[in-house]
Amino acid sequence: MLTCESVRSTDSPHFAMLDALYARAFPWHEQRESEAKRQALSHPRYALEAWFDEGVFVGLSGCWQFAGYGYIEHLAIDDTLRSRGYGKQLLAQILTRAPLTILEIDPLVNELSVRRLQFYERAGFTLTPYRFMHLPYRREA
């Protein structure tokens, strides 16, 4: 079973490895700038978590908790450990805390984005019929 540790500041011993995975896993325009990262970490509704399997770092989640539902903003598994079931396990544990959870995925423009959708559908998520465009995290994007 996976375990997780909450990261509440950039001074956390786990922050550097989380931030490195964050930089590898998400496009530049979906990444917060340094000050915005610090602000999110200090917000009481936000939880950045490092996930481990018997002490081995496997991934990260960045989630918001609101009244009655959760929102997964970022979810990533270390690229060297993908396709081993960690994403499924991590997501299942998040869903036990917040059964009603919302997340967004990239537009379905290539094989990778379609595979991500299929992964989330197998986990019980459904695609909404509404169009959505995520605003960039950076002004320059």
KELUMLO-905605 format. One line per 3 residues: number of its first residue (from 1); their letters; for each residue x, y, z of N, C-alpha, C. Coordinates in steps of 0.001 Angstrom, whole numbers, plus 500000, padded with zeros to 6 digits. Layout:
NUM	a	X:Y:Z:X:Y:Z:X:Y:Z | ...
END
This chain:
1	mlt	500841:498815:500000:500000:500000:500000:500881:501242:500000 | 500457:502215:499214:501208:503463:499155:500977:504281:500418 | 502001:505014:500784:501889:505980:501874:502198:507354:501304
4	ces	501737:508381:502012:502015:509729:501524:502436:510627:502675 | 503160:511648:502311:503582:512659:503267:503227:514018:502702 | 502586:514816:503517:502183:516155:503108:503391:517082:503081
7	vrs	503432:517941:502079:504502:518928:501937:503852:520292:502091 | 504222:521022:503131:503575:522297:503436:504441:523514:503122 | 505712:523289:502741:506558:524435:502394:507670:523980:501455
10	tds	508299:524955:500830:509419:524653:499928:510647:524207:500713 | 510618:524347:502038:511717:523893:502894:511596:522419:503264 | 510498:521788:502910:510294:520378:503220:511401:519533:502591
13	phf	511832:518479:503272:512867:517613:502689:512417:516918:501396 | 511101:516826:501167:510605:516170:499951:510340:517151:498806 | 510394:518437:499078:509986:519401:498057:510844:519324:496789
16	aml	512139:519196:496918:513016:519204:495733:512671:518061:494778 | 512436:516862:495299:512118:515750:494387:510726:515911:493801 | 509787:516460:494579:508462:516738:494033:508545:517776:492922
19	dal	509294:518824:493174:509411:519901:492196:510100:519423:490918 | 511069:518525:491051:511747:517975:489865:510771:517143:489030 | 509952:516313:489686:508949:515534:488952:507912:516456:488325
22	yar	507489:517453:489059:506528:518452:488574:507042:519093:487288 | 508316:519463:487269:508914:520103:486094:508981:519142:484902 | 509222:517858:485163:509302:516867:484074:507933:516472:483556
25	afp	506943:516409:484460:505658:515811:484114:504661:516767:483485 | 504827:518076:483717:503826:519028:483247:504452:520055:482332 | 503718:520455:481290:504249:521494:480405:504460:522798:481169
28	whe	505354:523579:480701:505750:524834:481340:504546:525703:481679 | 503584:525814:480766:502434:526686:481009:501476:526140:482068 | 501650:524868:482502:500823:524286:483561:501561:524243:484899
31	qre	502678:524963:484983:503463:524988:486210:503401:526364:486852 | 503221:526362:488151:503231:527621:488890:504648:528186:488967 | 504715:529510:489043:505989:530161:489327:506311:529972:490804
34	sea	507537:530230:491200:507995:529955:492571:507110:530570:493639 | 506780:531842:493517:505955:532495:494538:504553:531888:494578 | 504004:531553:493445:502680:530930:493404:502711:529541:494053
37	krq	503825:528832:493935:503960:527534:494617:503906:527732:496123 | 504650:528711:496622:504655:528988:498061:503253:529369:498554 | 502552:530162:497772:501199:530574:498165:500256:529372:498227
40	als	500328:528508:497236:499462:527320:497233:499768:526437:498440 | 501049:526225:498726:501421:525367:499851:500894:525888:501180 | 500746:527189:501298:500272:527761:502562:498742:527823:502642
43	hpr	498058:527491:501559:496597:527563:501565:496015:526360:502317 | 495090:526582:503238:494560:525465:504039:493770:524427:503237 | 493267:524763:502073:492503:523796:501269:493378:522973:500328
46	yal	494652:523329:500204:495545:522667:499249:496425:521643:499957 | 496613:520511:499316:497509:519475:499841:498420:518985:498727 | 499716:519234:498883:500730:518656:498007:501295:517461:498757
49	eaw	501263:516293:498112:501702:515077:498792:502724:514317:497968 | 503714:513801:498685:504713:512897:498116:504248:511478:498430 | 504218:510623:497431:503730:509254:497586:504896:508273:497503
52	fde	504862:507256:498383:505964:506307:498512:505449:504875:498534 | 506270:503973:498028:506041:502536:498135:507243:501961:498869 | 507035:501591:500124:508113:501072:500973:509335:501985:500940
55	gvf	509103:503268:501069:510180:504250:501142:510678:504768:499805 | 510238:504185:498711:510662:504632:497374:509657:505664:496864 | 510141:506833:496504:509274:507886:495978:508704:507450:494636
58	vgl	507356:507479:494520:506729:507058:493271:505967:508167:492567 | 505534:509197:493306:504777:510225:492610:504317:511352:493508 | 503492:512205:492914:502981:513373:493628:501520:513589:493302
61	sgc	500858:514243:494226:499508:514733:493965:499396:516125:494564 | 498692:516963:493855:498364:518300:494340:496856:518443:494251 | 496188:518465:495400:494726:518440:495438:494181:519574:496291
64	wqf	493005:520009:495924:492252:521002:496677:491037:520317:497273 | 490678:520669:498496:489494:520115:499136:488496:521236:499377 | 487299:521058:498855:486227:522028:499015:485057:521350:499716
67	agy	484052:522102:500050:482882:521539:500732:482200:520525:499817 | 482337:519261:500149:481644:518216:499411:482382:517614:498228 | 483526:518164:497848:484252:517566:496725:485737:517938:496762
70	gyi	486506:517149:496019:487928:517415:495860:488231:517742:494411 | 489355:518368:494207:489809:518715:492855:491280:518341:492746 | 491589:517466:491813:492979:517080:491576:493549:518040:490545
73	ehl	494509:518818:490991:495142:519786:490099:496342:519171:489380 | 497149:518435:490109:498322:517777:489523:498428:516359:490089 | 498761:515431:489224:498960:514040:489597:500030:513504:488662
76	aid	501104:512963:489220:502182:512452:488367:502881:511288:489049 | 503249:510321:488253:504049:509184:488696:505438:509344:488080 | 506457:509040:488862:507825:509129:488353:507917:508375:487029
79	dtl	508516:509007:486042:508548:508424:484697:509229:507062:484645 | 510127:506767:485567:510794:505460:485562:509929:504361:486182 | 508799:504748:486801:507950:503778:487501:506546:503677:486920
82	rsr	506323:504267:485772:504984:504220:485175:504658:502811:484689 | 503368:502555:484535:502833:501263:484067:503051:500143:485075 | 503155:500487:486353:503289:499485:487413:502106:499513:488372
85	gyg	501067:500262:488014:499874:500317:488848:499889:501396:489917 | 500956:502176:489985:501032:503211:491019:499983:504304:490828 | 499743:504705:489605:498741:505736:489358:497367:505291:489831
88	kql	497035:504057:489550:495743:503502:489971:495638:503472:491498 | 496695:503035:492159:496694:502969:493627:496605:504362:494250 | 497384:505278:493738:497400:506642:494254:496023:507279:494099
91	laq	495464:507161:492930:494150:507731:492658:493078:507095:493547 | 493138:505789:493745:492160:505104:494606:492223:505647:496028 | 493424:505911:496530:493539:506441:497893:493000:507864:497979
94	ilt	493241:508655:496962:492683:510015:496942:491159:509945:496938 | 490608:509035:496158:489149:508916:496048:488500:508386:497328 | 489239:507655:498155:488655:507233:499430:488463:508437:500347
97	rap	489318:509439:500221:489195:510656:501038:488100:511579:500509 | 487985:511648:499193:487016:512553:498554:486356:511805:497402 | 485307:511012:497700:484662:510220:496643:484179:511052:495462
100	lti	483738:512270:495718:483367:513155:494616:484591:514018:494316 | 485268:513671:493255:486503:514358:492877:486445:514740:491416 | 486927:515924:491145:486970:516467:489791:488435:516591:489384
103	lei	488693:516349:488140:490027:516625:487591:489858:517018:486147 | 490898:517576:485601:490863:517919:484178:492058:517274:483503 | 491886:517001:482241:492983:516432:481462:493202:517309:480240
106	dpl	494320:517047:479586:494632:517789:478365:493579:517502:477300 | 493407:518421:476352:492497:518136:475228:492918:516845:474523 | 491951:516152:473977:492211:514867:473313:492755:515115:471903
109	vne	494048:515370:471847:494669:515740:470573:495682:514721:470071 | 496036:513735:470919:497022:512745:470485:496808:511443:471257 | 497610:510454:470951:497455:509133:471565:497664:509192:473081
112	lsv	498620:509973:473537:498883:510073:474969:497682:510660:475719 | 497083:511707:475189:495932:512315:475866:494741:511359:475878 | 494557:510575:474832:493476:509585:474796:493741:508480:475819
115	rrl	495000:508041:475949:495338:507016:476949:495096:507534:478359 | 495401:508814:478607:495125:509391:479929:493629:509373:480216 | 492820:509750:479231:491370:509707:479412:490923:508286:479742
118	qfy	491426:507299:479014:491038:505915:479253:491443:505454:480652 | 492608:505880:481127:493042:505565:482486:492041:506103:483503 | 491664:507364:483364:490724:507968:484313:489333:507354:484203
121	era	488919:506987:483008:487613:506322:482859:487628:504961:483552 | 488724:504224:483440:488820:502937:484143:488771:503135:485658 | 489205:504293:486132:489162:504594:487567:487793:505098:488004
124	gft	486848:505216:487073:485494:505607:487418:485114:507037:487066 | 486016:507786:486483:485703:509155:486082:484923:509140:484774 | 484161:510200:484551:483438:510338:483292:483797:511679:482666
127	ltp	483797:511700:481375:484105:512904:480616:482856:513763:480533 | 482975:515028:480860:481822:515916:480742:481673:516351:479282 | 480467:516715:478887:480264:517185:477520:480656:518661:477340
130	yrf	481083:519299:478431:481376:520727:478373:482800:520988:477915 | 482937:521980:477075:484278:522398:476646:484899:523215:477768 | 486183:523048:477940:486883:523751:478996:488270:524113:478506
133	mhl	488695:525306:478802:490062:525697:478475:490731:526153:479759 | 491785:525464:480124:492517:525794:481332:493342:527047:481088 | 493207:528013:481965:494015:529215:481840:495450:528901:482242
136	pyr	496426:529493:481584:497830:529202:481923:498182:529718:483309 | 499161:529102:483921:499642:529516:485229:500612:530693:485127 | 501034:530988:483924:502031:532048:483730:501495:533092:482759
139	rea	501828:534328:483025:501374:535421:482151:501948:535324:480751 | 503158:534799:480636:503837:534744:479330:503325:533621:478443 | 502564:532707:479000:502150:531518:478234:501097:531857:477201
END
